[in-house]
Amino acid sequence: MRTTLLMLAMLCTAAGAVASDGHGFFWNDVDETDDGCRRGFYCGLGVSRIEFDPDLDARSIFSRKGIDLDGYRDGEMIILGWGFGPHFTSEIRLMTFVAGGRTADVKPLGAVFAWDSMMPITDHGRLRPFLAAGFGGLALIYDSRSETDRGNYAVTGNFGGGLLMRLLPRTYLALDVRFVLLNFEREQVNIDDDDDTIHIGGGGSMHYLTLSLTYDF
């Protein structure tokens, strides 16, 4: 519900900016020579819809710990970026979400960190499609009775694309999708009642759709 309300608020902001047709308060000091390209620091917030697809090894690990990643998850995102002109921008993204637990006392908190690069397909106009790629990490941190096992961690690589809309001279709305490859760290797992153990890593993928609102400083 919270993610849905945030998305509606962002869309209403976009609709109001488009309806103003460039005559709102923030448009009054626009430089007519401005090419509309991002240069310098910007930041913003986003909301995401996440779906996981772990492989069999990762599912085995999560099942033993009572973690359920099936279905969709809602996430909130903080974005810090830097524009280098018409052809390249770089972003740091931090997204948090709550994964499902099969028992009431297991409520894993998830965090995704990514350092991404975006390359616009077109460098002018109000609507600008772009391609993106980057790398980072994922952490699943949960309450556990074990003193040594507090979570699972993965190295990630992502790629995708989206559409950037310039609402106001310094305000942008973006809708993008990212496909993420996961590689979880290996850990020791007991395979039976004896002391026999094996080391399982696991991997898989996830993808998420993000609606974000950013402001250039």
N, C-alpha and C positions, 0 to 999 in steps of 0.2 A: 504494500500500500504506500509506504513512504517513497519508494522509487517511482511509482506511478505518479504521485503528486508532484515530485520534483521534475519529472519529464513534462507534465502538463504545464508547470510554471515556466519552464524554458521555452516551450512551444508558444505559450501566450506572449512571452517577451519577444520572440521572433516575429509573431504575427503583428504585434503592435509596431515594431520597428519597420516592417515592410509596409504596413498601412500608412505610416507617416510619410512615406515616399521621400525620405531625405530631408524633411523640414523640421525635425525635432530639435530639441535643445542642443544635443551633442553634435549636430551637424553644422551649427552656426560658425564654428571656427575651423572648418575644413579648408586645407590648402588645395586650391584647384590643381596644383601640379602634383598632388599626391598620387602615386601609382597604385596605392592600396596594398603594397607588399609589406609583410611583417619584418620589422627590423628592431632588434633589441628584445628586452625582457617582456614576457607575458605570463599570466597565471590564470587559473580558473578551477571550476568544479565540474564533475561529471557523474552521471549515474549509468550503471551497466547492468546487462542481463547476461549471465554466465551459464555455460553448459560444459561439463567435464566428460571426457571419454578416456578413462585410465585403462591401461592394458591389464592382462590377467594377473601379472605379478603385483602390480600396484593395488588391484582390487583385493588380492589375498591379504596384503598388509593392512589395508583399511578395514577389511571385514573383521580381522582379528582384534582390531582396536575399537570396533563399534562405530566407525565413520562411514557415512553414507553420502556419496557424491552424485548419486543419480538425480535426475531432474534439473530444474533451473535454479539458479541462485541470483539474488540481487546484490549489487555492489555499489559502493560510493567511491569516488575517485578525486584525488587532488592532482592538478597538472601544473608543472613549472616548465616554461619553455623559453627558447631564444630564437628569434628570427634572424637569418643571415641574408635576407634579400629575397628576390623573386623565385629562386630555385631550390631553397633548402631551409628547413627549420629542424630544430632538435628539441625533444621533450623528455622530461623525467616524469613518470606517472607512478602514483602509489594508490592502489585500489585495495579496499578491505571488504570482506564478506563473511557471512556465517555459514559454515557447512552443516549438513545434517548429521545428527547422531541417532543411532538405533536405540539408545537408552537416554533417560532424562538427564543423567549426569555427564554425558558426553556432548559438548557443544563446541566443536572446533571453530576457532577464529582463523580465517584465511587472510593472507596478505600477498599481493602481487606487486613486485617492483619491476619497472621496465625503463630502459633508456632507448628511446626510439628516434628515428630520423624520418622526416616526411618530405616528399618531393612532389610539388604540385604539377599536375598535368597541364594546367593553364595557369598563367600568372597574372591574369587580369579579370575583371568582372566580379559581380557580387557572388556568384556561385563558382566554386573552384574545386573540382575533383582532385584527389591526391592519392599517392601510393605511400606505404609506410612499412618499415622493417626495424627490428631492434632485438635486444637481448635483455635478460634480467634474471629474476628468481621468484620462487613461490614458497611460502611457508604455511603449513597447517599446524597451529598451536592449540593444544587442547588440555583439559584437566585430566591428569593421569595419576594413578596411585604409585606408579613407578617413579623413583627418584632420578633415574637416568634417562627415561624415555618421555620427552615432553612434546614431541612433534615430528613432522616429516617436512623435508626441504627438497626443493628441486631447482635445477638450473633450467632456464627457459630461453627459447628463441621464438620470435613472433614475426608475422608478416600480415599485411592486409591493405586496406584502403578505405576511403570515405569521401565525404562531401563537406566542404567548408563554406559557410555562408557569412558574408560580411554584413552584419546588421546595422552597425554604426561605425564611424571612423575608427574606433578602437575596440569594438566589441564584435566577437565572432561566435557563431553557433556551428558546431560540427557534429556529424553523425558518421560513425566509422565502425568497422568490424575488424577484429583481429583474430587470427588463428595462431595458437600457441602450442609449441612442442615442449613436452615435459620430460625431464630425466631426473628421477628421484634418487637420492643418495642410497647406497646399499646399507642394509642393517641386518643384524643377526636375529633369526626367527627360530623358535623351537618347533620341531615338526611332530613330536609325539610326547608321551609322558616321560620318556627317558631324557637324557641330557644331550641327545643328538640335535644339532642345529645346522641351519643353512643360511647363506647370505643372499638376500633378495633385494634388488634395486627397484625395478619397475619404471614405467614411463607412461606414455600415452599422449593425449592432447586435450586441449580445451579451446573454446572460442567464446568471444563475448562481443556484444553490441553495446556501444557507448554513445550517449548523447551528452555533449559538454558545452559549456558556456565559458569563454575566456576573454580576458581584457588585456590590451597592450598598454604598457607604461612608457 
